[in-house]
Amino acid sequence: MSIDKDTAARVAKLARIRVEEDALPALAEEFNAILGFIEELNEVDVDGVEPMTSVTPMRLKRRVDEITDGDQQDKVLKNAPDAREGFFAVPKVVE
């Protein structure tokens, strides 16, 4: 996959980052370098490799999965700019 100047401009717009027109070719090159590195990583054989949480073997701390701080709906919604029927109400952002 190759990123051109127009795609870099679109990504910048979606990320809400202002990029000057003359900086777009360099940004496209950076995106292409990142994608190239990702393609290199895809070539690594990781079959049989266990996921790690650290470079040293360790076990994650466990806790009992129980509710310790519930039933505070009124307190949580008190600061909401708009709450309806016990939920946060947000304006529609996708058309």
Backbone as JSON Lines, residues from 0, in Angstrom:
{"i":0,"aa":"M","n":[0.86,-1.18,0.0],"ca":[0.0,0.0,0.0],"c":[0.89,1.23,0.0]}
{"i":1,"aa":"S","n":[0.52,2.19,-0.8],"ca":[1.31,3.41,-0.89],"c":[0.42,4.62,-0.61]}
{"i":2,"aa":"I","n":[0.92,5.52,0.19],"ca":[0.18,6.73,0.55],"c":[0.66,7.87,-0.33]}
{"i":3,"aa":"D","n":[-0.27,8.52,-1.01],"ca":[0.09,9.68,-1.81],"c":[-0.23,10.97,-1.05]}
{"i":4,"aa":"K","n":[0.05,12.09,-1.68],"ca":[-0.13,13.39,-1.03],"c":[-1.6,13.64,-0.66]}
{"i":5,"aa":"D","n":[-2.52,13.24,-1.55],"ca":[-3.95,13.45,-1.28],"c":[-4.42,12.62,-0.08]}
{"i":6,"aa":"T","n":[-3.94,11.37,0.0],"ca":[-4.32,10.51,1.13],"c":[-3.74,11.06,2.43]}
{"i":7,"aa":"A","n":[-2.51,11.57,2.38],"ca":[-1.91,12.18,3.57],"c":[-2.72,13.39,4.03]}
{"i":8,"aa":"A","n":[-3.21,14.18,3.07],"ca":[-4.03,15.34,3.42],"c":[-5.35,14.89,4.06]}
{"i":9,"aa":"R","n":[-5.92,13.8,3.54],"ca":[-7.18,13.3,4.11],"c":[-6.98,12.77,5.53]}
{"i":10,"aa":"V","n":[-5.88,12.04,5.73],"ca":[-5.58,11.53,7.07],"c":[-5.37,12.69,8.04]}
{"i":11,"aa":"A","n":[-4.65,13.71,7.61],"ca":[-4.43,14.87,8.47],"c":[-5.75,15.55,8.81]}
{"i":12,"aa":"K","n":[-6.63,15.64,7.84],"ca":[-7.94,16.26,8.09],"c":[-8.75,15.43,9.08]}
{"i":13,"aa":"L","n":[-8.75,14.1,8.89],"ca":[-9.49,13.23,9.81],"c":[-8.93,13.29,11.22]}
{"i":14,"aa":"A","n":[-7.61,13.46,11.32],"ca":[-6.96,13.55,12.62],"c":[-7.02,14.97,13.18]}
{"i":15,"aa":"R","n":[-7.6,15.86,12.4],"ca":[-7.71,17.28,12.79],"c":[-6.34,17.89,13.08]}
{"i":16,"aa":"I","n":[-5.41,17.58,12.17],"ca":[-4.06,18.12,12.27],"c":[-3.85,19.05,11.09]}
{"i":17,"aa":"R","n":[-3.46,20.27,11.36],"ca":[-3.21,21.22,10.28],"c":[-1.84,20.93,9.68]}
{"i":18,"aa":"V","n":[-1.81,20.63,8.41],"ca":[-0.56,20.37,7.7],"c":[-0.52,21.29,6.49]}
{"i":19,"aa":"E","n":[0.55,22.05,6.39],"ca":[0.71,22.95,5.25],"c":[0.88,22.13,3.98]}
{"i":20,"aa":"E","n":[0.45,22.7,2.87],"ca":[0.5,22.02,1.57],"c":[1.91,21.55,1.22]}
{"i":21,"aa":"D","n":[2.92,22.35,1.51],"ca":[4.29,21.98,1.15],"c":[4.85,20.87,2.05]}
{"i":22,"aa":"A","n":[4.2,20.58,3.18],"ca":[4.66,19.53,4.08],"c":[3.99,18.18,3.78]}
{"i":23,"aa":"L","n":[3.0,18.16,2.9],"ca":[2.27,16.92,2.63],"c":[3.15,15.83,1.99]}
{"i":24,"aa":"P","n":[4.04,16.14,1.04],"ca":[4.87,15.06,0.49],"c":[5.73,14.39,1.57]}
{"i":25,"aa":"A","n":[6.29,15.15,2.49],"ca":[7.1,14.56,3.56],"c":[6.24,13.71,4.47]}
{"i":26,"aa":"L","n":[5.02,14.16,4.75],"ca":[4.11,13.39,5.6],"c":[3.75,12.08,4.91]}
{"i":27,"aa":"A","n":[3.5,12.12,3.6],"ca":[3.19,10.89,2.86],"c":[4.37,9.93,2.92]}
{"i":28,"aa":"E","n":[5.6,10.44,2.83],"ca":[6.78,9.59,2.94],"c":[6.88,8.95,4.32]}
{"i":29,"aa":"E","n":[6.56,9.71,5.35],"ca":[6.59,9.15,6.71],"c":[5.55,8.05,6.86]}
{"i":30,"aa":"F","n":[4.34,8.27,6.33],"ca":[3.31,7.23,6.38],"c":[3.79,5.98,5.65]}
{"i":31,"aa":"N","n":[4.4,6.14,4.49],"ca":[4.9,5.0,3.73],"c":[5.99,4.26,4.49]}
{"i":32,"aa":"A","n":[6.86,4.99,5.2],"ca":[7.9,4.34,6.0],"c":[7.27,3.53,7.13]}
{"i":33,"aa":"I","n":[6.25,4.07,7.76],"ca":[5.56,3.36,8.84],"c":[4.91,2.09,8.3]}
{"i":34,"aa":"L","n":[4.22,2.22,7.17],"ca":[3.57,1.04,6.58],"c":[4.6,0.0,6.16]}
{"i":35,"aa":"G","n":[5.76,0.45,5.67],"ca":[6.83,-0.48,5.32],"c":[7.32,-1.25,6.53]}
{"i":36,"aa":"F","n":[7.46,-0.56,7.65],"ca":[7.89,-1.22,8.88],"c":[6.85,-2.24,9.34]}
{"i":37,"aa":"I","n":[5.58,-1.89,9.21],"ca":[4.51,-2.83,9.59],"c":[4.56,-4.06,8.7]}
{"i":38,"aa":"E","n":[4.82,-3.87,7.41],"ca":[4.93,-5.02,6.51],"c":[6.11,-5.91,6.91]}
{"i":39,"aa":"E","n":[7.21,-5.31,7.35],"ca":[8.34,-6.09,7.84],"c":[7.94,-6.91,9.06]}
{"i":40,"aa":"L","n":[7.19,-6.3,9.97],"ca":[6.76,-7.02,11.17],"c":[5.85,-8.19,10.83]}
{"i":41,"aa":"N","n":[5.05,-8.03,9.77],"ca":[4.16,-9.12,9.37],"c":[4.92,-10.34,8.88]}
{"i":42,"aa":"E","n":[6.18,-10.18,8.5],"ca":[6.99,-11.29,8.0],"c":[7.58,-12.13,9.15]}
{"i":43,"aa":"V","n":[7.53,-11.63,10.36],"ca":[8.11,-12.34,11.5],"c":[7.21,-13.52,11.87]}
{"i":44,"aa":"D","n":[7.82,-14.7,12.04],"ca":[7.08,-15.89,12.44],"c":[6.92,-15.89,13.96]}
{"i":45,"aa":"V","n":[5.7,-15.74,14.43],"ca":[5.44,-15.71,15.87],"c":[4.63,-16.92,16.33]}
{"i":46,"aa":"D","n":[4.56,-17.95,15.5],"ca":[3.84,-19.16,15.9],"c":[4.52,-19.78,17.12]}
{"i":47,"aa":"G","n":[3.75,-20.09,18.12],"ca":[4.26,-20.71,19.33],"c":[4.84,-19.73,20.34]}
{"i":48,"aa":"V","n":[4.81,-18.45,20.04],"ca":[5.33,-17.45,20.98],"c":[4.18,-17.01,21.87]}
{"i":49,"aa":"E","n":[4.37,-17.18,23.17],"ca":[3.33,-16.8,24.13],"c":[3.29,-15.28,24.31]}
{"i":50,"aa":"P","n":[2.1,-14.71,24.47],"ca":[2.02,-13.27,24.77],"c":[2.71,-12.95,26.09]}
{"i":51,"aa":"M","n":[3.32,-11.77,26.17],"ca":[4.07,-11.4,27.37],"c":[3.51,-10.11,27.97]}
{"i":52,"aa":"T","n":[3.59,-10.02,29.29],"ca":[3.26,-8.76,29.96],"c":[4.52,-8.01,30.35]}
{"i":53,"aa":"S","n":[5.66,-8.71,30.3],"ca":[6.93,-8.12,30.7],"c":[8.05,-8.96,30.11]}
{"i":54,"aa":"V","n":[9.26,-8.42,30.1],"ca":[10.39,-9.22,29.61],"c":[10.81,-10.26,30.63]}
{"i":55,"aa":"T","n":[10.4,-10.09,31.88],"ca":[10.66,-11.1,32.9],"c":[9.36,-11.82,33.19]}
{"i":56,"aa":"P","n":[9.42,-13.12,33.4],"ca":[8.18,-13.86,33.68],"c":[7.51,-13.35,34.96]}
{"i":57,"aa":"M","n":[6.26,-13.03,34.86],"ca":[5.52,-12.59,36.05],"c":[4.04,-12.88,35.84]}
{"i":58,"aa":"R","n":[3.35,-13.01,36.92],"ca":[1.91,-13.26,36.87],"c":[1.2,-11.97,37.24]}
{"i":59,"aa":"L","n":[0.16,-11.64,36.48],"ca":[-0.62,-10.44,36.78],"c":[-1.38,-10.62,38.08]}
{"i":60,"aa":"K","n":[-1.53,-9.53,38.81],"ca":[-2.28,-9.58,40.05],"c":[-3.74,-9.86,39.75]}
{"i":61,"aa":"R","n":[-4.35,-10.64,40.56],"ca":[-5.76,-11.01,40.39],"c":[-6.58,-10.35,41.49]}
{"i":62,"aa":"R","n":[-7.83,-10.07,41.17],"ca":[-8.74,-9.55,42.18],"c":[-10.11,-10.15,41.95]}
{"i":63,"aa":"V","n":[-10.91,-10.15,42.96],"ca":[-12.27,-10.64,42.85],"c":[-13.07,-9.65,42.01]}
{"i":64,"aa":"D","n":[-13.84,-10.17,41.06],"ca":[-14.63,-9.31,40.19],"c":[-15.99,-9.05,40.86]}
{"i":65,"aa":"E","n":[-16.04,-8.0,41.66],"ca":[-17.28,-7.67,42.35],"c":[-17.49,-6.15,42.31]}
{"i":66,"aa":"I","n":[-18.73,-5.75,42.36],"ca":[-19.07,-4.33,42.35],"c":[-18.8,-3.77,43.73]}
{"i":67,"aa":"T","n":[-17.99,-2.73,43.79],"ca":[-17.67,-2.13,45.09],"c":[-18.14,-0.69,45.17]}
{"i":68,"aa":"D","n":[-18.53,-0.12,44.04],"ca":[-18.9,1.29,44.05],"c":[-20.0,1.52,43.02]}
{"i":69,"aa":"G","n":[-21.17,1.02,43.29],"ca":[-22.26,1.16,42.33],"c":[-23.4,1.98,42.88]}
{"i":70,"aa":"D","n":[-24.48,1.97,42.14],"ca":[-25.71,2.64,42.53],"c":[-25.49,4.13,42.76]}
{"i":71,"aa":"Q","n":[-24.76,4.78,41.84],"ca":[-24.51,6.21,41.94],"c":[-24.9,6.93,40.66]}
{"i":72,"aa":"Q","n":[-25.92,6.43,40.01],"ca":[-26.32,6.99,38.73],"c":[-26.64,8.48,38.84]}
{"i":73,"aa":"D","n":[-27.35,8.88,39.87],"ca":[-27.69,10.3,40.03],"c":[-26.45,11.17,40.18]}
{"i":74,"aa":"K","n":[-25.47,10.72,40.95],"ca":[-24.23,11.49,41.14],"c":[-23.45,11.61,39.82]}
{"i":75,"aa":"V","n":[-23.41,10.52,39.07],"ca":[-22.66,10.52,37.82],"c":[-23.32,11.44,36.8]}
{"i":76,"aa":"L","n":[-24.63,11.38,36.7],"ca":[-25.34,12.17,35.69],"c":[-25.53,13.63,36.09]}
{"i":77,"aa":"K","n":[-25.25,13.95,37.35],"ca":[-25.44,15.32,37.82],"c":[-24.58,16.32,37.03]}
{"i":78,"aa":"N","n":[-23.38,15.92,36.62],"ca":[-22.48,16.81,35.89],"c":[-22.66,16.75,34.38]}
{"i":79,"aa":"A","n":[-23.54,15.91,33.89],"ca":[-23.73,15.78,32.45],"c":[-24.45,17.0,31.9]}
{"i":80,"aa":"P","n":[-24.0,17.54,30.77],"ca":[-24.69,18.68,30.18],"c":[-26.11,18.33,29.76]}
{"i":81,"aa":"D","n":[-26.32,17.07,29.36],"ca":[-27.66,16.65,28.94],"c":[-27.81,15.17,29.29]}
{"i":82,"aa":"A","n":[-28.76,14.85,30.16],"ca":[-29.02,13.47,30.54],"c":[-30.51,13.2,30.36]}
{"i":83,"aa":"R","n":[-30.8,12.05,29.77],"ca":[-32.21,11.68,29.55],"c":[-32.42,10.22,29.92]}
{"i":84,"aa":"E","n":[-33.46,9.94,30.65],"ca":[-33.86,8.58,31.01],"c":[-32.72,7.79,31.64]}
{"i":85,"aa":"G","n":[-31.88,8.47,32.43],"ca":[-30.81,7.79,33.14],"c":[-29.55,7.56,32.33]}
{"i":86,"aa":"F","n":[-29.44,8.21,31.17],"ca":[-28.26,8.04,30.33],"c":[-27.71,9.4,29.92]}
{"i":87,"aa":"F","n":[-26.43,9.43,29.51],"ca":[-25.85,10.64,28.92],"c":[-26.5,10.83,27.56]}
{"i":88,"aa":"A","n":[-26.88,12.04,27.23],"ca":[-27.41,12.34,25.9],"c":[-26.35,13.17,25.17]}
{"i":89,"aa":"V","n":[-26.0,12.72,23.98],"ca":[-24.97,13.42,23.2],"c":[-25.55,13.78,21.84]}
{"i":90,"aa":"P","n":[-25.05,14.87,21.26],"ca":[-25.56,15.25,19.93],"c":[-25.1,14.25,18.88]}
{"i":91,"aa":"K","n":[-25.88,14.12,17.84],"ca":[-25.54,13.24,16.74],"c":[-24.34,13.8,15.99]}
{"i":92,"aa":"V","n":[-23.31,12.97,15.78],"ca":[-22.12,13.46,15.11],"c":[-21.89,12.77,13.76]}
{"i":93,"aa":"V","n":[-22.61,11.7,13.47],"ca":[-22.47,11.0,12.21],"c":[-23.78,11.14,11.45]}
{"i":94,"aa":"E","n":[-23.65,11.51,10.2],"ca":[-24.87,11.67,9.41],"c":[-25.07,10.51,8.47]}
